[in-house]
Amino acid sequence: MSEFKLHHHVSELMNLLGVRSTDTVGAEVYTEMLQKNTTPYITTQVSAHQAKRKIAESSTTPIEFLAKYDELKGKNMRDLDPLVLLLSQLTEEEQTKKILEKQAKTKADEAGMTLLQHGKIFSQLPAPGAKITNQEFTELKDMLLKESKSVAGTTSTEILRKALREKQMKRNVNIPPQPEWLFQRPSLTLDFIVGVDEPIDQNIVPLGSLPLPMQEQAIIEDLLKCMEGIEGKYILARALTERYAPKEFMIDESLDPSVQELVRRFLPLCSNYSTVVRFIEEKSAFEYGLVNHALSASMRTLIKDYMVLVAQLEQQYRNGNLTLQKFWFYIQPTMRTLDILASIANSINRGECIGGAVLSLLHEKTSGLIGDAKCQELCLFLTQSACVPYFEILEKWIYKGIIKDPYSEFLVEENETIQKEKLQEDYNDAYWDQHYTICRERIPVFLEQVADKILNTGKYLNVIRLCGRDPKFPYAVEMVYTLKERKYYEQIEKAYSYASKLLLDLLMKEKELNSRIKSIKHYFLLDKGDFLVQFMDMTEEEMKQDIDNIMPSRLESLLELALRTSTANVDPFKDDLKVELLPYDLITQLFQILTIDTKQEKDYRVDPTDLHLSGLEAFSFDYVVKWPVSLVLNRKALTRYQMLFRHLFYCKHVERQLCSVWIGNKAAKMYSLHSCKWYSAAFALRQKMLNFVQNFEYYMLFEVIEYNWHVFQSNMDSVSNIDNVLDYHSDFLDNCLKDCMLTNPDLLKTVHKLMMVCVTFSNFIQIVAENVDLLVASENFERTIANFDQNFTRLLLELLEKIMDYSCNSGEPKLHNILYRLDFNGFYTERLEAISAERATMDASSTHSSDTGSTGSWPTSSFTSSRPDSARYVPGLMKSRSSSSNNSTS
């Protein structure tokens, strides 16, 4: 289960239990604990005997609980024992029980239902003929209405769940049709023909009228027939009450009681024979899969041996050498054999097992007979026979990367609707994660620990096969089921190591994956400075135009020119870089992603035609990636690269604008000091903005991207399979997005506003620079610069405060670096403390006013009061405190 799904389930559970508001830990901590302490599949067997007894003792309906447990256990429900163990632990948690009871009562009251049991409801009904008042009648009616709602709601829910479960379990198989003559010939069976409850031949002489030796001979003849699935004269087979019911028999009541008692001991053998042959005939049909076919064939082999025994007994009978006592002695081994076969058949029938579920049941049966060597040998023979087709599918998958599973029995399932061509279209990892998936109910219990390796081994080889290669595992051997699981574990491990190394060598050496990722870093993460400057210089006029007026072909030409005339010319993959004009700006794109499945999602659903974008807002790079490199550099990864590029590119644009203002400011040197004194405030503000933008860029490029890049490269040096490459690459991009504030809507909005103020200021200065002489006597210019300064400082302080809050609450220290850079001398610390002191004064005044009965309108929260000194980070404050402590020490 992914971290996102696990976090979602934890949050839902906390909401259902009503503990979110009082919990001090948080869903993230619980999610992390669960991830560390869980495995993908159940790898240990759980004994539920004590747990079952504990639940029964605390239950008000223990008999019903135990009956339901036995019913589900008979159906081979794999997670039943772990669930019972969990429920038994909940019975000891009084606080949890109280919360669950409270929540159930609340939900029942909201739905107009009741939690009382049906028996208690009926016990409260008045006796027949008793008189009741109108009030009692009204209460009784309301109680019954609640009960009826409860029953109806439960019934409909159960029906819905059953329908969804059946839909989910429905297998996508193409089953050949059965021939019609198979259904038109009911006598074409080894089982008893449907019997009647009384003899057909009315002339049969009752056994009681015959001498005892003749009674014994007659009943032996009937027993031999019943052992072959044929009714006798004095032993008749009853019709089945249900599909998988055991066969029952009627014996002539006039038979001598002692002989009759001995005959009844033979009948379970006949009943088990009937169960086994019915199982063989039914499971040989196409829809029950290859595993059941193989198991049926192995059972048929044993039934042939059984028929040989019956023929030998019949020969003894014909020769007059067979008595009931000898008969009973001869069939003892066979009775145990057929009893085991019938037990296996009944378990598979009850659980409706197919494929891996059948093998799990057989494995548990074989393991459970460890004290009985002969019976274990029998079960081992059946399990090995049933495993043959399953292991053939497994061998093709882990040796060649081919899945041939006509009846959907194998633990790996292929989703043919997801094709590799969609890797460059879909904004997800659907192909790698969902094209081949594990179907949990099809995993045999003896392969659970290596299920992930089986999946990945075949996936790796399949990728190589799709590249036009024909991978062949050089150490392939036939896999045979054994109770010593280590034998095929080692074989699977060898195949996994071979496949992972083969694919990794293909990607890293032949397809040069790491070099391609470095190439993407050059362009998307602004690693090639001269190329970027040259490209921005060439496209400056194009970027100012409206997106509808820009010719993409011209941008492509300018891009190629910039690539050829810069150091990027030595990059062998430079021709894969392309230009793309997106129909939305970066902020819209990010908020559309960040608000998925939230209440604000609809607020960011905008028609691209409603956005009037400039070339700068719509511009981005794109990259052409081919198979199999597209497994790593898929559309999802490229989109994250694009978001980082657009963020960095826009910051570079703002820096260029401010630098242009600096160049224009040189014209002020031509004027006297008296004439340009009003220009000094604009100089100072421009420098303050440039300091912020350059430090912000430095933080993103060097302290975030470069740091994470070095971590990523060190991980790539020790990578062992493609899944590790995907994980490391995804972590690299995720950390870059998070530390560059692209995943925090609040911080992102403030940064965007700051950049907009810088751009507006730059445009204003560049416009007025052309009319400097007209501004000498103007007071509006000075007032406008003051407004710019005020807005910029307010937004910057707001950003610093939000960064402090986010760092303290999330425990992320990376953002502290930008605080150190922007507030290196404690200037903004003093401003923040002044604001905090002012807010604290307002709060005190508001509290005093409310205590004296007046109504205050001051804000009720402050920067200082909402966060103690020990829990907040202020660079300048830390510096002043350390210096003062040093002075006091000295």
N, C-alpha and C positions, 0 to 999 in steps of 0.2 A: 504494500500500500504506500502511495506517495505521501510526502510530508504534508502537502496541501490537503489531501483527503483526510489524513489522520488529524490534522489541526481542526478541520471542519467538524469531524465527528466529536472531538473533545469539546469544542465550543457548543455544539448542539446538546451534548450530554449535560454540560454545565447549565445551559439554559433550561433544559427539562427539569433538572434537579433544583433549579432556582438558587444556585449558590454563586452565580457570577458576581453579584453585587457585594457579597461578603468575603469572597475569596481574595487572599492577598498574594497568591503565587502567580496565577495567570495561566491561560491555556498553553502558552508557548513552552513553559517549563514542563507541564505534564506531557506535551507532545514530544519534547526532547527525551524525557525519561522513557516513554513508550518506545521510541525509536531505538534507544540503546538496549532495551531489554526484550525486544521481540525479534523473532526470526520469520522469514517469509512463509515457512510451512511448519507444521507440527513435527518435531523431530524426536519427541519423547512420548512414551505411552503413559497414559494417566489411569490410575486405578480409582474407580468411582464407587467402590463398594461402601466405604465409610461415609462418603459424601451423600450417596443415595439414602443411606439409613438416617443420616442427620436431617436431611430435608423431609423425609417421611415423618420423623418424630416431631418436627416443628410445623407440619402441615395439618390443616383441618380435614383434609381428604387424602390420607396416606394411601388408601387402597387404589384410588383413582390415579394418583401420581405414579405408584409402582407399576400399575397396568400400562400407563402411557409410556413409561420408561422401557418396559419390556417390548412394547409394540415398536418403538423407534429403534431399539437395539436390534430387533429382529430384521429391521429394514436396512441394517448396516449404515446407520447415520454416523459419519466419521467424527463430527465435532460434538457428539452427544456427551461423552464423558468429560471433556474439558468444560463444557457448559454446566454440567451438573456440579463439577468441582467449584466453579465460580459461584453458582447459586448457593452452594453449601457455605461458602465463605461469607456471602451476603447475609445469611441467617444469623451470623454472629455479630454483624455490624448493626447495633441498635439505632445509631444515629441515621445511617443510610436507610434503614427500614422505615423510620419515622418520616424521613424526607419523601421517600417513594409513596408512602401511604397518604401523606399530605397532598402531594401532587396528583395522585390518582383521584382523591376526593374532590380536589378543585376542578379537575377536568370533568369528572362525572357531574358535578353541580352545574358547570357551564353548559354541558350538553343535555341537562335535564335527565340524568340517569341515576342509578343507584348502584352501590357496591355490595349490597346484601345478597347472600346466596339465595337460590330459588327456594330451597327448603325452608329457610327462615321467612321468606315472603309468604309462602303458603301456610306456615304455622300461625301467622298473624291474622289469617282470614277467620271471620266469625263462623261458628258452627251452623250447620244447615237449620233453617227455621228460626234462628236467633234474630232479635230485633236490634237495629242500630239506629243511631240518631243521624240527622242530616250532616252534622259536622264529621262524624265518624265515616259516613258514606263518602264525603268529599275527600277526606284523608286517604281512605282506601283506594279511591279512584286515582288520585295523584300517584300513590305508591305503585299501583299496577301499570300506570302509563309510563312511569320511569323504568320499570322492569322491562316492559315491552320494547321501549326504545333501546335499552341496553342490549337485549337479545338480538334485536334487528341490526343494531350497529355492529355487534360482534360477528354476526353471521355474514353480513355483507363484506366486512373486512377480511374474514377468513376466505370467503369465496374469491375476493379480489387477489389476495396473496397467492392462493392456489393457482389461479389463472395466470398470474405473472410468473410464478415458478415454473409452471408447465411450459409457458412460452419461452422462458429462458433455457430450459432444459431440452427444448426441441432441437434435434440435431439436423444439421443441413447435409443430408446424405441423399444420394440418388439410388434408391433401392429398386432392383429389377423386379418385375411383377412375377408372382407365383403362377404356375400353370393351373388352369381351371380343373383339370382332372384330379388334382391333388385334393380338392375340396368335394369333388363329386364321388369319391370312393372312401367312405368313412371306415370301411373294414381294413384299409391299408395302414395297419398299425400293429405294433407289438403289445399294445396295452389291451386291457379288457374292453370288449364291446360293451356299450352302455347296458348294464344289467337291469333286471326287474326284481321286485321284492318277493316273488314267489316262483317256484319251479314251473318251467314251460311244459315239461312232459309230466302229465298227470298219472302215468302208469308206473312211475318209479316207486319201488317198494321201500317203505321206511326202513332205515338202518336198524332201528330197535327190534325189528322182527327177525333180524338175521343173527346167527351165532357170532360170538365175539371175534373169532379169527377172521370171519368173512367181513365183519364190520371194519376191522383194521386194514384188510387188503383193499376194500372199497374206498376207504378214506385216504389211503396212500395214493391210489390212482388219482383221486380228486386233487390232492396236494401237488402232485407232479404237474397236473394241468394248470393249477393256479400259479405255480412257479413260472409258467410260460405265458401267463396272461390270458388263460382260457378258463371259463367257468366249468366247474364240475357238476356232478349230479346232486351232491349233497352239500357242497360248499358253493354258495352263490355270491357274486359281487354286487354290492349296492351301487346305485347311481351316485355320482359326485354331488355333494351339496354346494360346492364352489369350485372355482377353477383349479386351485392348488391344494385342495383338501386331500388328506390321505385316503386311500381306498379302504372301504370297510366291507366286511363279509358276514354272511349268515350261514350258520351250521345247522344241520338237521338236529332238532331238539331231541329226537329219539335215540341219538347216539349215546353209547355208554358214557356216563359222566367222567370216568377216569380217562378214557380215550379222548373225550371231548376237551378236557383240560389240557391234555398234551397237544392236541391239534391247535388249540388257540395260541400255543407258543410258536407254531410255525407261521401263523398268519402275518405277523409284522414283516417277515421276509417277503411275502407276496405283495404286501402293501408298499414296501420300499421299492420293490421291482417296478411296480406300477408308477410310482413317483419318478423313478430314474428314467424309464423309457418315455414317459410323457415329457420330461425335461429334454431328453435327447431329441425327440421329434420336433418339439417347439423351438428350441434354441438353434436348430440347424437351419432355420429360415434366415433369409438374407439380413433382415433388419436388426438381428441380434448381434451382428458383428463377428469379426474373425476370431476374437478370443473365445467367445461362446461356441463358435464352430469347432475350434480346436479342442476345447474342453469336452464338447459333445462327442467328438471323434474318439478321444481317449476313453470316455465312459463307454462308448460303443464297443471298444476293444475288450473292456472288462466284462461287458454283458455277453460278448461272444464266449469268453472263458466260462462265464456263468452258465450259458446254454450247454456247453460241453459237459459241465458237471451234472446238469439236469438229464442229459442224454445217458450219462454213465449210471446215474441213479435209476433211470427207467430201465436200463439193461439189467441191472441188479433185480429190479422188481419183476421183469419178465422171466428171469431165471429162478424166481422164488426165493432169492437170498436177501430180500430187503424187509426189515421190520421197522416199526415206528421208532424203536430205540436206536437201531443202527442209523436210520434216516436222520434222527435228531443229532447224532454224533457227527455224521458226515457234513452237515450243513453249518456247523458252528463257525468255521473261518469265514464262510460266505456271508453269514448273517451280519457279522461285524463289518465286512466290506460294503455290503449294500446299505447298511445303516449309515456309514460315513458318506457314501454317495448321495443318499436321500437327504441327509442333513445339509450337504453342500448345495444340492438342488433347491431345497426349500429356502435356504438363506439367500440365494441369488434371486429366486422368484419373489420373495418378500421385498427385497431391496431394489428390485428391478435393475440389477447391476449389469453394466456393459463395460467392456474394455478394461481400463485400469482399476475400476471398482471391483471387478471379478477377481483380478489378480491380488488386490488387497485382501479380499476375503479369504482367498486360498492361502495366501501367505500367513495370515493370522491363524488359520486352521492348522496349517503345517507346523507353525511355531508352537501352538498350544498342545501338540501331541508329542512333546519331547520325551515323555516317559514311556511311550508305547512305540517301540522301534518299527514294528510291522505296519501299524496304522500310519505312522509318520512317513514311512517309505511309500505307502499308497498315495498319501496327499502330495508328497514330493513329486511323484510321477505325474499326477494330475496338474500340479502347478507348472512343472517344466513343460508339459505338453501345451498348456494354455498360454504360456509365455512365448512360445515359438513365433507366432505371427506378430506379437507386440514387439519382440526383440528384433525381428526383421525390419519393422518400421524404424525402430530406434537405431539400428545399425546404418540404414540408408541415410538417416538424418545426421548422425554424428560422424559418419565416415565420408559422406558425399554432399551433404547439405540439401538432400532431396527429401521431401515429405510426400509419402504415398499412403494416405489414410482414407480408404473409400467409405468407411462407415463411422468416421469421426470418433475414434477410440483413443487415439494417441494423446499424450499430455500436451503436445504443442499443436495449436490450432492456427491455421492460415486464414487471414482476412484478405481475400482477393480484391476487394473494392479499393484498398489502399495501395497505390502503385508508386514506384520510386520516382516517376516523372513529376509527382506532386510535391516533391521536396522543395522545388523552386517556386511553388505557388502557395502552399499552405503555411500559415503562421504558427506551426506547431511541430512537434517531433513525432507525428502520428505514424510515419512509416517505420521508423526504427522501434518505436514502443508498441505499436499496435498491428503491424503487418503479421508478425508472428507473436503469439501470446500463449501463456500457460493456462490451461483449463484445469482448475484445481481438482475437480471431482474425478478427473481421469488419471491422476497421478497415483501409481501404486505406492503403498506405504514404504516399500523397500527402496524406492527411488526418490523419496521426498527430499532427502538431504542434498541430492545432486540435481534436482530439477532445474535450478537456474543455470547450472553448467551445461546441462543437456540443451536447454533453449539457446544459450549463447553460442555453443559449439556449432549447431546447425545454422544459426544466423550468420556467423562469420563465414562459413563455407558457402552459404547461399549467396552472400555478397560477392565472393570470388567467382562463383559460377555465373552470376549476372554480368561479370566483367569479361565473359567469354573464355574463362579458364575451366579446366576440368580437374578439380582437386581430388586427390586420392590419398587417403591416410595410409602410410607405408606399413604400419604395424597393426592393420585390421585383423581381428580374429573373431570367430563366432562367439556370441555371448549366450551363455546358458544359465538359467536360474539356479541359484544355490542358496542355502541358508547362510553361507559365509558371504555377506554382502561386499566385503572388501575386494573380492576378485573382480567384479564388474565396476566397482568404484574406481579401481586403479585404471581400468581400461578407459572409462569415461574421462578420467583426469588426463590421461595421455592424449586422447583425441582433442580435449579442450585446449591443452597446451599447444598442440600442433596447429589447430585452427586459428587460435588467437595470434600466434607468431606469424602464420602465413598471411593473415589479413593485415596485421600491423606492418609487416615488411612491405606489403603491396602499397599501403597508404603512405608510409613514412619515407620509403626509399624510392620506389618507382613513381608514385604520384606526388612525391615531395609535399606532403601535407603541411609540415611545419614551415617550410619556405613559403607556402601560399598564405598561411596565417600571418607570417611576418610581412608579406606583401600587403595584406589587408591592413595591418597596423600602420604601415607607411602612409597610407592615404586616408583611412577612416579615423585614425587616432592622431593625425597630424605629426607623423614621425619624420617626414621629409619637409623641412622648413623652406628650402629654396623653391621647391615645387609649389608649395602652397602659396607663397608670396607671389610667385610669377603667375600662377593661375588666377589669383584674386586681382592682380593688376590687369590681366587681360580681360577679365569678365566683369570688371567694375561697372561699366555702363550697362551691360546686359542684365546684371542683377537688380538694377534700379527699376527696370521696366516691369509692367504687369505680366503675369504668367501667360496670358493669352497672346501677348505680342512677342514672346521669346521663341526663337527657332531652336529646337533641340539639336538640330544638325550643326548649327553654328557653335553651340556649346561643346559638342563632341569634337569639332575641329580645334577649338581653342584648348580643350583638354589634351588632345593629342600633341599639339604644339608645345604645351607646357611640359608634358612628359618627355618629349624628345629633346628639349633644350634645358633640362635640369638633371640633377644626379639620379632621378628616377629612371633615366634612360637605361641604366644597367640592370634594372629589374626584369627578369625574363617573363614575368607574368603581368607586365604593365598593360598589355593589350586586353586583359580581362576586365579592366576598370572601365565603367560606363557612367554616363550622366543620366540622372532621373529627376523629373519634376513631379513631385508628389502633390495630390489634390488637397492637402491639409498642412498646416504649420506644425511645428514640433509640439507646442503646448496642447493643441487639440489632439494630436496623435497620442501623447502621453496620458492625457486625462481620459481619453477613450479606453485606454488599456487599464489604467489604475482604477477606474470606476466600474469595471465589469462586475456584474452581479451585486451592485450596490444601488441605493436609492437615487444616487446622482447620475446613474448611467444614461437616463433619457435626456438629461440636460446637455450632454455632449454629443448627441446624435444630430449632426448638422449636415445639411446638403452641401456637398463640395462646391456647387455653383453659387452658394450664398457667401462663400469665403473669397474675398477679393485679395488675392495674394500677390506679392511681388516675387521676382525671381529669387531673391535672397531667402524669403520665407519658405519657398517651395523646393529649393534646390537640395539635392543630396547625391551622393555617389551610389552606384550599384556595382555588383561584381558578378561576373559570369563564372559559375561553378558547374563542373560536370561530374557525373557518377564515376567512382564512388566517393570522391571528396565531398560531394553534397550531403553525405551522411553527417558530416561534422559541420560543414559550412552550409547549413540548410537555410531556408527562408527565415526561420525564427531567429537564428544566430545573426544573419545579415541585417535583419530589422533592428536588433539591439545595437549592432555596429552603426547603423544609420542614425539611430537616436543619439548615440554618443557623438557622432560626427557633426550632426546638425547643431547640437549644443555647443560643441567646441568651435565650430565654424562661425556661429553667431557671435560668440565671445571675441573671436579674432576680428570679426567685422567691427564690433564696438571699439576694440583697441585701435584699429586702423582709423576709425572716425575721430577718436580722441587725439591720436597722433597727428592727424590732418589739422586739427584745431591748434595743436602745439606749433606746427609749421606756420600756420597762418598768424599765430600770435607774434611771430618775429617782426611783423610789420609794425607793431607798437613801438619798436625801438626808434622809429623815425619821428615820433612825436615827443614833445617835451614832457617832463615829469608831471607838470600841472595838467596837461591835456589828457594824459592817459592814466591818471590816478584811479579813476573809476574802473579801469580794466584789470586792476590787481586782484579784485575779488573773483573775477572770471578765471584768471590764471590759477589762483589757489584751488578753486573748485575743480578746474580741469585736472590739476595734478592729483587731487584727492580721488577723483573718479578713475584716473589712469592707474593710480596705486592700487585701488580695489580690483580693477579688472585684471591687471597683470598678476597680482598675487593670487587671485581666484584661478586664473589660467595655470599659473605655476603649480598651485595645489592640485588641480585636476590632472595635469600632464605628468608631473613628476612624483608627487606624493601619493597619487591614487593609481594612475594607469601604469607608470613605470614600476612601481612597487608590486602591483598585482601581476604585471607581465613577468617580472623576475621569478615570482613564486610559481607562475604557470609554466615557465620554461624549465625550472628545476624539477617540477613534477613530470614534465614531458620527458626529461632525461631518464626517468626511472619507470616510465609507463610500461605496462605488460599486456594490455589488451585495448581494444577500441572503446569499450565501455568506460574505461578510465580516462581515455582521451575526451570523450563526450562530457564526462563529469567535470574534469579539470577545466575544459574550455567553457562550459556553462558557468562554473563557479567564478572564473575570471571575468566574464561579462556581467554576471550578477553583482559581483563586488564593485566593479567599476560603475555600474548604473546606480547602485545604492550610495556609494561614497561621493559620487558626483551630484547627489541630491535629486536624481531623476526619478526616484521611486517615492519621494516624499512630496505630496501635492502642496503642502503648506510652505515648505522651504522653496519649492520650485516656483510658486507664484511670486514670492518675495524677490527671488533672484531675477525673474523675468521683469518685474516692475523696476528693479534697479537698472537693468540693462536698457529698458525703455527710457528711463530718465536720462541716462547717459547719451543715448542716440538723439533724443529730443534736444538736449543741451548742445550737442555737437552741431546739429542742423541749424539751431538758432544762432550759434556763434559764427558759423560759416556764412550765414545770410547777412548778419549785421556787419561782418568784417568788410564787406564791400561798401558799406556806407558809414565808415568810422567818423567822418567829419560831421555828419548830421547828429551824432550821438553825444557830442561834447556837452551840449547844453540840455541833454535829455535826462530826466530822473527815472523814466520808465525802465531803462536798461539796468540800472542798479537794483531797482525793485525786482525785476525779473530774475536777475542772477541770485538775489537773496531767496526768492521762492524756490529756484532750482536747488540751492544749497540746503534749504530747510527740508525739502522733500527727500533729497538724497540722503541726508543725515538721518532723517526719521526712518526711512526704509532700511538703511544700513544697521541702525540700532535694533530695529525690529528683527532683522535677519540674525544678528548676533545673539539676541535674546532667545530666539527660537532654536538656534543651534545649541545653545547651552541647555535648554529644556530637553531637546531631543537627545543630546549626549547623556544627560543624567538619567533620563527615563529608559533609554534603550541600552545603555551601557556600551555604546559605540565610541571608542576613543579617537577614531580617525578624524572626525570633524574638529577635534581640538586643535589640529595643526593649522587650520585656516584661522582660528581665533588668535593663535600665537602670531601669525604673520600680519594680520590686520590690526591687532592691538598690541604691537610690540612695545610701545612706550606707555601703555595704560591710559591713553587719551579717551578711548571709548568706555573704558571701565569707569572713569570718573563721571562720564555722562550718564551711564546706566545707573550708577549709584545715586546720582542726583535725582534721576527720575524715580528710583526706588524710594528714596527718602521722601520725595514729594507725594508719592502714592501712599506711603505709610502714614504721612501726616493727614492726608485726606481720609484714610480709613479710620484713624484715631478720631478725627473730627466727626466723621459719620457715626462712629460708635457712641461718642459722647452725646451727639444730638439725639440718637435713638434712645439713649439712657435717660435723657432729660425730657423725652416725650416729643421732641421735634422730629420732623420727617426730613432726612437728608437725601441728597441725590448724588452723592459722590460714589465713585466706583468702589466695589467691595473686595477687589483682589489687587494685589501688588506684586511687583517683581521680587521684593525682599521677603514679604510675609509668606508667599506661596512656596518658597524654596529656601531652606536653611543654608547657612554658609558652608556647612560640611557636605551638602549635597549638590552644590553648584560650582561651576568652574568659571572664574573670571581671570584672564591672564594677568592683567595689570595689577589686580588686587593681590594675586598670588605673589607677584614680584615685589610689591611694596611690603607685604607681610614678611617675606623672607629677608628683605634688606633690613627691616626694623628689628627682626629677631637677631640678625647678625650684629647690628649695632648694640643691642642690649647685651649680647654675649661678650662683645669686646669691652 
